[in-house]
Amino acid sequence: MKKIKLTSLAFMMSSMMSINALAADAEYTLKLHHMLPPASNAHSNFLAPWAKKVEEESNGRIKIDIYPAMQLGGKPAQLFDQTRKGIVDISWTVAGYTPGRFPKMTSFELPFIPGSAKATSMALQEYAETEMQDELKDVHLLALHTHTPGSLHSRDKRVKSIEDLEGLKVRAPNKYMSEAFDAIGVNTVFLPVPEMPSALSKGVIDVAVLPYEVVLPMKIHELVGHHTEFKGKGLYSNTFAFTMNKKVYNSMPADLQKIIDNNSGVALAGHIGERFDTYEVFARKFAVERGNTFDYIEGAEHQRWEDAMAPVVDKWVEDMNDDGYEGQRLLDKTRALIKKYEDL
């Protein structure tokens, strides 16, 4: 018996030494920082699996420590700069948190532009690689992507037409959707996502404009009774940036850079988008199971919404032209790329 115990102890010590040796073999230990909790779709279905895949493909030479929920400090709006300055090695954040930094990317945030998250994300990544080199020159781009197009989630009133929004207070998801709701005579309210449950329960807002991917963890479906979805072109989407510190990437040997490159670009953007599309279907089921009502904006009514919000798109083109960009060309390219990937 004594011999067996010694043998077991030796095996355990050998295993621990092997684990420590593997950890010591990491040539690069990277800090990945983001704003959402570990239970979020982005963390559990995208960021954590991505990090594990890179680690495995590098045979442990790259180690990635993930810090969710702003554990390394700062605010979500500072994440891009944390990567740019080397405070962290990798970050994932909402691109719109830094207004004015990515003007060309905002074409993907306009009303009635997006398709599925997969197609729109692949389109955005190709667009970035050909149009946004100047805006992203200070970081190494891993991928840009969008979420699945958002829907309306109304507390008390069903929304079947533009007129049904009259008198309601709507929480707009971004600058352009705020302008779009203004164009149809609807008052918008700005507040952070974490404040929405309280705002809905207290009547500060009547309608939240969100993808179901956010509705589920915030339990918005338990605070509203009605959902309105758009059939055809999506109402809107937000853009996200997954970036790496440029100096860290450039310091890596070519074979490790290749592993990063193999897990970046259009293919990664499509994968992320697909994860968001899949989770959207999953999250929506909870609103269905609760017995909430669902209405759909389609056909002629969909065209009414699109026409009513078109001035926002026209203004975007004019503003881009005024700033020295080719607004119409960029808008046309955005739409063409989304169609390209939708048709695949």
Beta strands, then each sheet from edge to edge (+ up, - down):
strand 1: 28-33
strand 2: 62-67
strand 3: 90-94
strand 4: 139-146
strand 5: 151-154
strand 6: 169-171
strand 7: 187-189
strand 8: 207-210
strand 9: 226-230
strand 10: 239-245
strand 11: 293-297
sheet 1: 2+ 1+ 3+ 10- 4+
sheet 2: 7+ 6+ 8+ 5- 9+ 11+
end
